[in-house]
């Protein structure tokens, strides 16, 4: 492959190890390992939070050179309990319990250090983990940077992005009734917490559809339809909303402010120029705080990892760090 040949996903592979790891608080996380058992360890952190993993994500890494670890974070995917259950209790699902889960999984798999790959919410979790355990991280590959600052939440969930998507925003905003001075995130929290499927179901679909309809430069109807599946939408919306209502249990600007802790970790930041979900302002601020990392701004892409320019940049980064 010549250097200017666009990178694409590697061929499909199947995991050779899977399991459910008890992590405390009554939770167990699903994990899998694929690729070369003796390869360089890498952990993939999915988005959302609440998005879960899928087989295509294994294919971002050369299976001959990487030991590829995927996991479903608490209460989504194949982890238990599931956030779509009627009595779901999200109390023990926080940024910091997820950071602790990663350490438990690393130790369980006998990994000393690993590359950490995360996009969207996965970039948030990757930054929180790497700033807490920098000695365990060989490299960071981040995409669609999101750090839960108030300005980021206001942009996407409180009306900023309505300037670009007024038609889609009208549906999102109209799915809940806000009380006086109440944010949309708070109004959605009331609806999503209601045990009645007639209340939480439509709210979950509206929340999830708003995101799936705006994450790509050009809409993908099949992605929007898939995201509206009842069980997935309920878990996804409840977990995201729970995290955003609590600002990820982070102080304002924490992950950008503490980026200096990453200065000894090689990193690549990949950002779509027209990302409407996590605008480029956050990737730029992170890069200024962590100038040692390479910043790649893809000129003709939105947010999704598999848009051609973003996919090319991500696979180039994982190839480069494979050793």
Secondary structure in CASP SS format (residue, H / E / C, confidence):
PFRMAT SS
TARGET T0000
AUTHOR 0000-0000-0000
METHOD secondary structure of the structure
MODEL  1
X C 1.00
X C 1.00
X C 1.00
X C 1.00
X C 1.00
X C 1.00
X C 1.00
X C 1.00
X C 1.00
X C 1.00
X C 1.00
X C 1.00
X C 1.00
X C 1.00
X C 1.00
X C 1.00
X E 1.00
X E 1.00
X E 1.00
X E 1.00
X E 1.00
X E 1.00
X E 1.00
X E 1.00
X C 1.00
X C 1.00
X E 1.00
X E 1.00
X E 1.00
X E 1.00
X E 1.00
X E 1.00
X E 1.00
X E 1.00
X E 1.00
X C 1.00
X C 1.00
X C 1.00
X C 1.00
X E 1.00
X E 1.00
X E 1.00
X E 1.00
X E 1.00
X E 1.00
X C 1.00
X C 1.00
X C 1.00
X C 1.00
X C 1.00
X C 1.00
X C 1.00
X C 1.00
X C 1.00
X H 1.00
X H 1.00
X H 1.00
X H 1.00
X H 1.00
X H 1.00
X C 1.00
X C 1.00
X C 1.00
X C 1.00
X C 1.00
X E 1.00
X E 1.00
X E 1.00
X E 1.00
X E 1.00
X E 1.00
X C 1.00
X C 1.00
X C 1.00
X C 1.00
X C 1.00
X C 1.00
X C 1.00
X C 1.00
X E 1.00
X C 1.00
X C 1.00
X C 1.00
X C 1.00
X C 1.00
X C 1.00
X C 1.00
X C 1.00
X C 1.00
X C 1.00
X C 1.00
X C 1.00
X C 1.00
X C 1.00
X H 1.00
X H 1.00
X H 1.00
X H 1.00
X H 1.00
X H 1.00
X H 1.00
X H 1.00
X H 1.00
X H 1.00
X H 1.00
X H 1.00
X H 1.00
X H 1.00
X C 1.00
X C 1.00
X C 1.00
X C 1.00
X C 1.00
X E 1.00
X E 1.00
X E 1.00
X E 1.00
X E 1.00
X E 1.00
X C 1.00
X H 1.00
X H 1.00
X H 1.00
X H 1.00
X H 1.00
X H 1.00
X H 1.00
X H 1.00
X H 1.00
X H 1.00
X H 1.00
X H 1.00
X C 1.00
X H 1.00
X H 1.00
X H 1.00
X E 1.00
X E 1.00
X E 1.00
X E 1.00
X E 1.00
X E 1.00
X E 1.00
X C 1.00
X C 1.00
X C 1.00
X C 1.00
X C 1.00
X C 1.00
X H 1.00
X H 1.00
X H 1.00
X H 1.00
X H 1.00
X H 1.00
X H 1.00
X H 1.00
X C 1.00
X C 1.00
X H 1.00
X H 1.00
X H 1.00
X H 1.00
X C 1.00
X C 1.00
X H 1.00
X H 1.00
X H 1.00
X H 1.00
X H 1.00
X H 1.00
X H 1.00
X H 1.00
X H 1.00
X C 1.00
X C 1.00
X C 1.00
X C 1.00
X C 1.00
X C 1.00
X C 1.00
X C 1.00
X C 1.00
X H 1.00
X H 1.00
X H 1.00
X H 1.00
X H 1.00
X H 1.00
X H 1.00
X H 1.00
X H 1.00
X H 1.00
X C 1.00
X C 1.00
X C 1.00
X H 1.00
X H 1.00
X H 1.00
X H 1.00
X H 1.00
X H 1.00
X H 1.00
X H 1.00
X H 1.00
X H 1.00
X H 1.00
X H 1.00
X H 1.00
X H 1.00
X H 1.00
X H 1.00
X C 1.00
X C 1.00
X C 1.00
X C 1.00
X C 1.00
X C 1.00
X C 1.00
X C 1.00
X H 1.00
X H 1.00
X H 1.00
X H 1.00
X H 1.00
X H 1.00
X H 1.00
X C 1.00
X C 1.00
X H 1.00
X H 1.00
X H 1.00
X H 1.00
X H 1.00
X H 1.00
X H 1.00
X H 1.00
X H 1.00
X H 1.00
X H 1.00
X H 1.00
X H 1.00
X H 1.00
X H 1.00
X H 1.00
X C 1.00
X H 1.00
X H 1.00
X H 1.00
X C 1.00
X C 1.00
X C 1.00
X C 1.00
X H 1.00
X H 1.00
X H 1.00
X H 1.00
X C 1.00
X H 1.00
X H 1.00
X H 1.00
X H 1.00
X C 1.00
X C 1.00
X C 1.00
X E 1.00
X E 1.00
X E 1.00
X E 1.00
X E 1.00
X E 1.00
X E 1.00
X C 1.00
X C 1.00
X C 1.00
X C 1.00
X C 1.00
X C 1.00
X C 1.00
X H 1.00
X H 1.00
X H 1.00
X H 1.00
X H 1.00
X H 1.00
X H 1.00
X H 1.00
X H 1.00
X H 1.00
X C 1.00
X C 1.00
X C 1.00
X C 1.00
X E 1.00
X E 1.00
X E 1.00
X E 1.00
X E 1.00
X C 1.00
X C 1.00
X C 1.00
X C 1.00
X C 1.00
X C 1.00
X C 1.00
X C 1.00
X C 1.00
X H 1.00
X H 1.00
X H 1.00
X H 1.00
X H 1.00
X H 1.00
X H 1.00
X H 1.00
X H 1.00
X H 1.00
X H 1.00
X H 1.00
X H 1.00
X H 1.00
X C 1.00
X C 1.00
END
